[in-house]
């Protein structure tokens, strides 16, 4: 799972160098509230999966949620700023 998270973070970081042209994806995702629901749903599904839940034991899940929401928001063209690690 850590590998999956690392790949996700690297993919999003690579996309950060190419700003989106418009905010239509951000709006289609439901803006900040919609993105938050999507990220929380993904994390809840991961935590409920007995095959991978143990990977989340030592992770600050609230920080992970917040940073994923920020990253998705930025990449979707929203008015967010990513404040996590580079």
MOPAC internal coordinates of N, CA, C and O (Angstrom, degrees):
PM7 1SCF
backbone

  N    0.0000 0     0.00 0     0.00 0    0    0    0
  C    1.4444 1     0.00 0     0.00 0    1    0    0
  C    1.5155 1   110.32 1     0.00 0    2    1    0
  O    1.2310 1   120.60 1   142.54 1    3    2    1
  N    1.3223 1   116.46 1   -37.46 1    3    2    1
  C    1.4559 1   118.52 1   177.94 1    5    3    2
  C    1.5246 1   110.34 1   -61.30 1    6    5    3
  O    1.2310 1   121.31 1   145.57 1    7    6    5
  N    1.3246 1   115.10 1   -34.43 1    7    6    5
  C    1.4582 1   119.07 1   177.52 1    9    7    6
  C    1.5260 1   109.22 1   -65.17 1   10    9    7
  O    1.2310 1   120.42 1   137.34 1   11   10    9
  N    1.3267 1   116.80 1   -42.66 1   11   10    9
  C    1.4630 1   121.04 1   178.35 1   13   11   10
  C    1.5284 1   110.54 1   -60.90 1   14   13   11
  O    1.2310 1   120.23 1   134.86 1   15   14   13
  N    1.3243 1   117.17 1   -45.14 1   15   14   13
  C    1.4588 1   120.57 1   178.55 1   17   15   14
  C    1.5214 1   111.24 1   -63.75 1   18   17   15
  O    1.2310 1   120.40 1   140.49 1   19   18   17
  N    1.3229 1   116.84 1   -39.51 1   19   18   17
  C    1.4599 1   120.63 1   179.22 1   21   19   18
  C    1.5209 1   110.65 1   -64.47 1   22   21   19
  O    1.2310 1   120.41 1   137.04 1   23   22   21
  N    1.3309 1   116.83 1   -42.96 1   23   22   21
  C    1.4622 1   120.78 1   178.57 1   25   23   22
  C    1.5201 1   110.30 1   -63.32 1   26   25   23
  O    1.2310 1   120.50 1   136.43 1   27   26   25
  N    1.3318 1   116.65 1   -43.57 1   27   26   25
  C    1.4617 1   120.71 1   178.52 1   29   27   26
  C    1.5255 1   110.38 1   -59.95 1   30   29   27
  O    1.2310 1   120.27 1   133.50 1   31   30   29
  N    1.3126 1   117.08 1   -46.50 1   31   30   29
  C    1.4654 1   120.99 1  -179.24 1   33   31   30
  C    1.5238 1   111.53 1   -64.03 1   34   33   31
  O    1.2310 1   120.08 1   137.88 1   35   34   33
  N    1.3415 1   117.45 1   -42.12 1   35   34   33
  C    1.4592 1   120.68 1   179.29 1   37   35   34
  C    1.5276 1   111.08 1   -65.65 1   38   37   35
  O    1.2310 1   120.74 1   140.43 1   39   38   37
  N    1.3166 1   116.20 1   -39.57 1   39   38   37
  C    1.4608 1   120.10 1   178.57 1   41   39   38
  C    1.5186 1   110.68 1   -63.43 1   42   41   39
  O    1.2310 1   120.84 1   133.61 1   43   42   41
  N    1.3237 1   116.00 1   -46.39 1   43   42   41
  C    1.4562 1   119.19 1   179.23 1   45   43   42
  C    1.5206 1   111.68 1   -65.78 1   46   45   43
  O    1.2310 1   120.17 1   143.43 1   47   46   45
  N    1.3175 1   117.28 1   -36.57 1   47   46   45
  C    1.4613 1   120.54 1   178.81 1   49   47   46
  C    1.5288 1   110.58 1   -66.18 1   50   49   47
  O    1.2310 1   120.04 1   141.64 1   51   50   49
  N    1.3192 1   117.52 1   -38.36 1   51   50   49
  C    1.4594 1   120.95 1   178.31 1   53   51   50
  C    1.5235 1   111.10 1   -65.13 1   54   53   51
  O    1.2310 1   120.88 1   144.28 1   55   54   53
  N    1.2979 1   115.93 1   -35.72 1   55   54   53
  C    1.4679 1   120.55 1   179.08 1   57   55   54
  C    1.5248 1   111.66 1   -71.51 1   58   57   55
  O    1.2310 1   120.07 1   156.73 1   59   58   57
  N    1.3094 1   117.48 1   -23.27 1   59   58   57
  C    1.4692 1   121.42 1  -176.24 1   61   59   58
  C    1.5228 1   111.99 1   -63.07 1   62   61   59
  O    1.2310 1   120.04 1   155.34 1   63   62   61
  N    1.3206 1   117.54 1   -24.66 1   63   62   61
  C    1.4495 1   119.75 1  -179.12 1   65   63   62
  C    1.5276 1   112.28 1   -76.56 1   66   65   63
  O    1.2310 1   119.96 1   169.56 1   67   66   65
  N    1.3144 1   117.68 1   -10.44 1   67   66   65
  C    1.4548 1   121.98 1   179.95 1   69   67   66
  C    1.5188 1   109.31 1  -120.06 1   70   69   67
  O    1.2310 1   120.05 1   -85.23 1   71   70   69
  N    1.3408 1   117.50 1    94.77 1   71   70   69
  C    1.4619 1   119.28 1  -176.46 1   73   71   70
  C    1.5257 1   111.73 1   -64.04 1   74   73   71
  O    1.2310 1   120.27 1   -38.51 1   75   74   73
  N    1.3153 1   117.08 1   141.49 1   75   74   73
  C    1.4595 1   120.06 1   178.26 1   77   75   74
  C    1.5303 1   110.78 1   -65.01 1   78   77   75
  O    1.2310 1   120.93 1   -25.77 1   79   78   77
  N    1.3098 1   115.83 1   154.23 1   79   78   77
  C    1.4600 1   120.24 1  -176.80 1   81   79   78
  C    1.5149 1   112.89 1   -83.02 1   82   81   79
  O    1.2310 1   120.45 1   154.28 1   83   82   81
  N    1.3123 1   116.75 1   -25.72 1   83   82   81
  C    1.4625 1   119.38 1   179.02 1   85   83   82
  C    1.5237 1   109.51 1  -150.41 1   86   85   83
  O    1.2310 1   120.73 1    -2.82 1   87   86   85
  N    1.3232 1   116.21 1   177.18 1   87   86   85
  C    1.4649 1   120.21 1  -177.92 1   89   87   86
  C    1.5280 1   112.48 1  -104.90 1   90   89   87
  O    1.2310 1   119.83 1  -159.01 1   91   90   89
  N    1.3271 1   117.93 1    20.99 1   91   90   89
  C    1.4659 1   119.71 1  -177.24 1   93   91   90
  C    1.5269 1   111.98 1   -64.28 1   94   93   91
  O    1.2310 1   119.55 1   142.69 1   95   94   93
  N    1.3294 1   118.46 1   -37.31 1   95   94   93
  C    1.4602 1   119.96 1   177.51 1   97   95   94
  C    1.5249 1   110.06 1   -65.90 1   98   97   95
  O    1.2310 1   120.83 1   135.98 1   99   98   97
  N    1.3115 1   116.02 1   -44.02 1   99   98   97
  C    1.4660 1   121.11 1   177.86 1  101   99   98
  C    1.5284 1   110.07 1   -55.43 1  102  101   99
  O    1.2310 1   120.32 1   132.58 1  103  102  101
  N    1.3109 1   116.99 1   -47.42 1  103  102  101
  C    1.4580 1   121.06 1   179.55 1  105  103  102
  C    1.5237 1   111.36 1   -66.62 1  106  105  103
  O    1.2310 1   120.10 1   141.06 1  107  106  105
  N    1.3428 1   117.41 1   -38.94 1  107  106  105
  C    1.4669 1   121.12 1   179.48 1  109  107  106
  C    1.5308 1   111.99 1   -64.77 1  110  109  107
  O    1.2310 1   120.66 1   148.12 1  111  110  109
  N    1.3141 1   116.34 1   -31.88 1  111  110  109
  C    1.4678 1   120.42 1   178.82 1  113  111  110
  C    1.5241 1   112.78 1   -77.19 1  114  113  111
  O    1.2310 1   120.29 1   173.48 1  115  114  113
  N    1.3183 1   117.06 1    -6.52 1  115  114  113
  C    1.4650 1   120.46 1   179.98 1  117  115  114
  C    1.5083 1   113.39 1    95.86 1  118  117  115
  O    1.2310 1   121.50 1  -159.51 1  119  118  117
  N    1.3265 1   114.74 1    20.49 1  119  118  117
  C    1.4599 1   121.81 1   179.85 1  121  119  118
  C    1.5257 1   110.48 1    58.24 1  122  121  119
  O    1.2310 1   119.84 1    27.22 1  123  122  121
  N    1.3153 1   117.91 1  -152.78 1  123  122  121
  C    1.4703 1   122.09 1  -174.32 1  125  123  122
  C    1.5343 1   112.08 1   -58.57 1  126  125  123
  O    1.2310 1   120.35 1   134.50 1  127  126  125
  N    1.3124 1   116.94 1   -45.50 1  127  126  125
  C    1.4737 1   120.48 1  -177.74 1  129  127  126
  C    1.5229 1   111.18 1   -64.83 1  130  129  127
  O    1.2310 1   120.08 1   138.31 1  131  130  129
  N    1.3235 1   117.44 1   -41.69 1  131  130  129
  C    1.4562 1   120.84 1   179.57 1  133  131  130
  C    1.5157 1   112.37 1   -66.33 1  134  133  131
  O    1.2310 1   120.49 1   137.38 1  135  134  133
  N    1.3182 1   116.66 1   -42.62 1  135  134  133
  C    1.4629 1   120.83 1   178.78 1  137  135  134
  C    1.5249 1   110.00 1   -63.86 1  138  137  135
  O    1.2310 1   120.36 1   139.32 1  139  138  137
  N    1.3126 1   116.91 1   -40.68 1  139  138  137
  C    1.4662 1   120.62 1   177.84 1  141  139  138
  C    1.5270 1   110.47 1   -60.83 1  142  141  139
  O    1.2310 1   119.90 1   136.27 1  143  142  141
  N    1.3277 1   117.79 1   -43.73 1  143  142  141
  C    1.4722 1   121.15 1   178.29 1  145  143  142
  C    1.5267 1   111.40 1   -62.56 1  146  145  143
  O    1.2310 1   120.54 1   138.75 1  147  146  145
  N    1.3249 1   116.57 1   -41.25 1  147  146  145
  C    1.4666 1   120.49 1   179.92 1  149  147  146
  C    1.5254 1   110.69 1   -63.34 1  150  149  147
  O    1.2310 1   120.52 1   131.29 1  151  150  149
  N    1.3278 1   116.61 1   -48.71 1  151  150  149
  C    1.4684 1   121.08 1  -178.95 1  153  151  150
  C    1.5283 1   110.36 1   -64.14 1  154  153  151
  O    1.2310 1   119.89 1   135.14 1  155  154  153
  N    1.3290 1   117.82 1   -44.86 1  155  154  153
  C    1.4628 1   120.10 1   179.43 1  157  155  154
  C    1.5254 1   110.92 1   -62.57 1  158  157  155
  O    1.2310 1   120.13 1   140.36 1  159  158  157
  N    1.3169 1   117.35 1   -39.64 1  159  158  157
  C    1.4625 1   120.36 1   178.02 1  161  159  158
  C    1.5159 1   111.70 1   -63.05 1  162  161  159
  O    1.2310 1   120.52 1   138.02 1  163  162  161
  N    1.3352 1   116.60 1   -41.98 1  163  162  161
  C    1.4558 1   120.72 1   178.32 1  165  163  162
  C    1.5281 1   110.58 1   -62.80 1  166  165  163
  O    1.2310 1   120.56 1   135.86 1  167  166  165
  N    1.3388 1   116.54 1   -44.14 1  167  166  165
  C    1.4645 1   119.82 1  -179.48 1  169  167  166
  C    1.5271 1   111.62 1   -67.59 1  170  169  167
  O    1.2310 1   120.19 1   141.11 1  171  170  169
  N    1.3324 1   117.23 1   -38.89 1  171  170  169
  C    1.4668 1   119.91 1   177.39 1  173  171  170
  C    1.5158 1   111.04 1   -64.19 1  174  173  171
  O    1.2310 1   120.04 1   137.18 1  175  174  173
  N    1.3184 1   117.52 1   -42.82 1  175  174  173
  C    1.4653 1   120.55 1   177.72 1  177  175  174
  C    1.5190 1   111.16 1   -62.25 1  178  177  175
  O    1.2310 1   120.41 1   140.16 1  179  178  177
  N    1.3209 1   116.82 1   -39.84 1  179  178  177
  C    1.4609 1   120.74 1   178.13 1  181  179  178
  C    1.5266 1   111.10 1   -65.60 1  182  181  179
  O    1.2310 1   120.48 1   138.24 1  183  182  181
  N    1.3316 1   116.69 1   -41.76 1  183  182  181
  C    1.4649 1   120.70 1  -179.10 1  185  183  182
  C    1.5242 1   112.06 1   -68.32 1  186  185  183
  O    1.2310 1   120.32 1   151.28 1  187  186  185
  N    1.3196 1   116.99 1   -28.72 1  187  186  185
  C    1.4764 1   121.02 1   179.95 1  189  187  186
  C    1.5210 1   113.08 1   -83.09 1  190  189  187
  O    1.2310 1   120.40 1   166.84 1  191  190  189
  N    1.3057 1   116.84 1   -13.16 1  191  190  189
  C    1.4569 1   120.88 1  -178.09 1  193  191  190
  C    1.5273 1   108.81 1   -83.50 1  194  193  191
  O    1.2310 1   120.10 1   -68.14 1  195  194  193
  N    1.3345 1   117.42 1   111.86 1  195  194  193
  C    1.4713 1   119.48 1  -175.53 1  197  195  194
  C    1.5245 1   113.70 1   -62.85 1  198  197  195
  O    1.2310 1   119.84 1   159.66 1  199  198  197
  N    1.3247 1   117.91 1   -20.34 1  199  198  197
  C    1.4627 1   120.17 1  -179.73 1  201  199  198
  C    1.5236 1   112.22 1   -75.02 1  202  201  199
  O    1.2310 1   119.83 1   155.87 1  203  202  201
  N    1.3473 1   117.93 1   -24.13 1  203  202  201
  C    1.4673 1   119.45 1  -175.90 1  205  203  202
  C    1.5259 1   114.00 1  -126.75 1  206  205  203
  O    1.2310 1   119.87 1   172.74 1  207  206  205
  N    1.3151 1   117.86 1    -7.26 1  207  206  205
  C    1.4690 1   120.88 1  -175.62 1  209  207  206
  C    1.5270 1   112.43 1   -56.75 1  210  209  207
  O    1.2310 1   120.18 1   146.29 1  211  210  209
  N    1.3257 1   117.26 1   -33.71 1  211  210  209
  C    1.4680 1   119.52 1  -177.55 1  213  211  210
  C    1.5363 1   112.25 1   -63.75 1  214  213  211
  O    1.2310 1   119.56 1   158.78 1  215  214  213
  N    1.3189 1   118.44 1   -21.22 1  215  214  213
  C    1.4650 1   120.69 1   178.16 1  217  215  214
  C    1.5299 1   112.04 1   -69.90 1  218  217  215
  O    1.2310 1   120.02 1   162.33 1  219  218  217
  N    1.3164 1   117.56 1   -17.67 1  219  218  217
  C    1.4602 1   121.87 1  -176.99 1  221  219  218
  C    1.5343 1   112.87 1   -97.48 1  222  221  219
  O    1.2310 1   119.99 1   178.55 1  223  222  221
  N    1.3264 1   117.63 1    -1.45 1  223  222  221
  C    1.4664 1   120.70 1  -175.93 1  225  223  222
  C    1.5249 1   113.83 1   -58.13 1  226  225  223
  O    1.2310 1   120.14 1   135.71 1  227  226  225
  N    1.3042 1   117.35 1   -44.29 1  227  226  225
  C    1.4707 1   121.16 1  -174.10 1  229  227  226
  C    1.5283 1   112.84 1  -102.59 1  230  229  227
  O    1.2310 1   120.28 1  -159.97 1  231  230  229
  N    1.3122 1   117.07 1    20.03 1  231  230  229
  C    1.4595 1   121.51 1  -177.72 1  233  231  230
  C    1.5240 1   109.45 1  -104.83 1  234  233  231
  O    1.2310 1   120.98 1   -40.85 1  235  234  233
  N    1.3186 1   115.73 1   139.15 1  235  234  233
  C    1.4658 1   121.27 1   172.90 1  237  235  234
  C    1.5311 1   106.40 1   -74.59 1  238  237  235
  O    1.2310 1   120.91 1   -88.56 1  239  238  237
  N    1.3236 1   115.86 1    91.44 1  239  238  237
  C    1.4592 1   122.09 1  -171.15 1  241  239  238
  C    1.5274 1   112.05 1   -64.36 1  242  241  239
  O    1.2310 1   119.88 1   147.43 1  243  242  241
  N    1.3165 1   117.84 1   -32.57 1  243  242  241
  C    1.4688 1   119.84 1   178.12 1  245  243  242
  C    1.5283 1   110.91 1   -67.48 1  246  245  243
  O    1.2310 1   120.27 1   138.42 1  247  246  245
  N    1.3174 1   117.08 1   -41.58 1  247  246  245
  C    1.4680 1   120.11 1   177.40 1  249  247  246
  C    1.5186 1   110.12 1   -65.80 1  250  249  247
  O    1.2310 1   120.31 1   137.00 1  251  250  249
  N    1.3279 1   117.01 1   -43.00 1  251  250  249
  C    1.4576 1   120.72 1   177.92 1  253  251  250
  C    1.5255 1   110.18 1   -58.03 1  254  253  251
  O    1.2310 1   120.62 1   133.45 1  255  254  253
  N    1.3291 1   116.42 1   -46.55 1  255  254  253
  C    1.4676 1   121.00 1   178.27 1  257  255  254
  C    1.5273 1   110.63 1   -58.60 1  258  257  255
  O    1.2310 1   120.48 1   130.11 1  259  258  257
  N    1.3139 1   116.69 1   -49.89 1  259  258  257
  C    1.4632 1   120.75 1  -177.41 1  261  259  258
  C    1.5255 1   112.05 1   -60.10 1  262  261  259
  O    1.2310 1   120.56 1   135.80 1  263  262  261
  N    1.3308 1   116.53 1   -44.20 1  263  262  261
  C    1.4614 1   120.25 1  -177.68 1  265  263  262
  C    1.5211 1   111.25 1   -71.02 1  266  265  263
  O    1.2310 1   119.68 1   142.95 1  267  266  265
  N    1.3307 1   118.21 1   -37.05 1  267  266  265
  C    1.4624 1   120.42 1   176.00 1  269  267  266
  C    1.5216 1   111.01 1   -64.83 1  270  269  267
  O    1.2310 1   120.37 1   139.32 1  271  270  269
  N    1.3246 1   116.90 1   -40.68 1  271  270  269
  C    1.4706 1   120.59 1   177.38 1  273  271  270
  C    1.5298 1   109.14 1   -61.60 1  274  273  271
  O    1.2310 1   120.16 1   134.76 1  275  274  273
  N    1.3214 1   117.30 1   -45.24 1  275  274  273
  C    1.4597 1   120.47 1   178.83 1  277  275  274
  C    1.5257 1   111.32 1   -60.00 1  278  277  275
  O    1.2310 1   120.48 1   133.27 1  279  278  277
  N    1.3310 1   116.69 1   -46.73 1  279  278  277
  C    1.4627 1   120.40 1  -177.86 1  281  279  278
  C    1.5205 1   111.70 1   -63.73 1  282  281  279
  O    1.2310 1   120.22 1   133.23 1  283  282  281
  N    1.3128 1   117.18 1   -46.77 1  283  282  281
  C    1.4644 1   119.89 1   179.94 1  285  283  282
  C    1.5211 1   109.80 1   -63.06 1  286  285  283
  O    1.2310 1   120.17 1   138.50 1  287  286  285
  N    1.3139 1   117.29 1   -41.50 1  287  286  285
  C    1.4585 1   121.79 1   178.96 1  289  287  286
  C    1.5277 1   110.93 1   -59.27 1  290  289  287
  O    1.2310 1   120.11 1   132.33 1  291  290  289
  N    1.3196 1   117.39 1   -47.67 1  291  290  289
  C    1.4588 1   121.53 1   179.95 1  293  291  290
  C    1.5270 1   110.16 1   -62.23 1  294  293  291
  O    1.2310 1   120.51 1   131.68 1  295  294  293
  N    1.3296 1   116.63 1   -48.32 1  295  294  293
  C    1.4587 1   120.79 1  -176.65 1  297  295  294
  C    1.5153 1   112.69 1   -66.78 1  298  297  295
  O    1.2310 1   120.14 1   154.13 1  299  298  297
  N    1.3257 1   117.34 1   -25.87 1  299  298  297
  C    1.4630 1   121.36 1   178.98 1  301  299  298
  C    1.5252 1   112.20 1   -84.72 1  302  301  299
  O    1.2310 1   120.29 1   178.15 1  303  302  301
  N    1.3265 1   117.05 1    -1.85 1  303  302  301
  C    1.4524 1   120.35 1   178.24 1  305  303  302
  C    1.5124 1   114.29 1    93.40 1  306  305  303
  O    1.2310 1   120.34 1  -165.90 1  307  306  305
  N    1.3109 1   116.95 1    14.10 1  307  306  305
  C    1.4610 1   120.72 1   179.99 1  309  307  306
  C    1.5096 1   112.93 1   -78.68 1  310  309  307
  O    1.2310 1   120.84 1    -5.50 1  311  310  309
  N    1.3145 1   115.99 1   174.50 1  311  310  309
  C    1.4659 1   121.45 1  -175.93 1  313  311  310
  C    1.5282 1   113.27 1   -86.45 1  314  313  311
  O    1.2310 1   120.12 1  -152.57 1  315  314  313
  N    1.2986 1   117.37 1    27.43 1  315  314  313
  C    1.4693 1   121.61 1  -176.31 1  317  315  314
  C    1.5181 1   111.17 1   -92.47 1  318  317  315
  O    1.2310 1   121.74 1   -15.17 1  319  318  317
  N    1.3201 1   114.27 1   164.83 1  319  318  317
  C    1.4479 1   121.68 1   174.28 1  321  319  318
  C    1.5119 1   107.83 1  -126.20 1  322  321  319
  O    1.2310 1   119.84 1   -49.88 1  323  322  321
  N    1.3166 1   117.90 1   130.12 1  323  322  321
  C    1.4610 1   121.40 1   178.19 1  325  323  322
  C    1.5233 1   108.35 1   -79.61 1  326  325  323
  O    1.2310 1   120.33 1   -55.89 1  327  326  325
  N    1.3266 1   116.97 1   124.11 1  327  326  325
  C    1.4646 1   121.83 1  -177.11 1  329  327  326
  C    1.5167 1   113.41 1  -113.50 1  330  329  327
  O    1.2310 1   120.83 1  -169.54 1  331  330  329
  N    1.3412 1   116.01 1    10.46 1  331  330  329
  C    1.4553 1   119.91 1  -178.28 1  333  331  330
  C    1.5224 1   112.04 1   -85.43 1  334  333  331
  O    1.2310 1   121.73 1     9.72 1  335  334  333
  N    1.3140 1   114.29 1  -170.28 1  335  334  333
  C    1.4630 1   121.40 1   179.69 1  337  335  334
  C    1.5248 1   109.90 1   -64.76 1  338  337  335
  O    1.2310 1   121.18 1   -29.25 1  339  338  337
  N    1.3202 1   115.35 1   150.75 1  339  338  337
  C    1.4736 1   119.53 1   177.48 1  341  339  338
  C    1.5167 1   109.89 1   -80.50 1  342  341  339
  O    1.2310 1   120.10 1   180.00 1  343  342  341

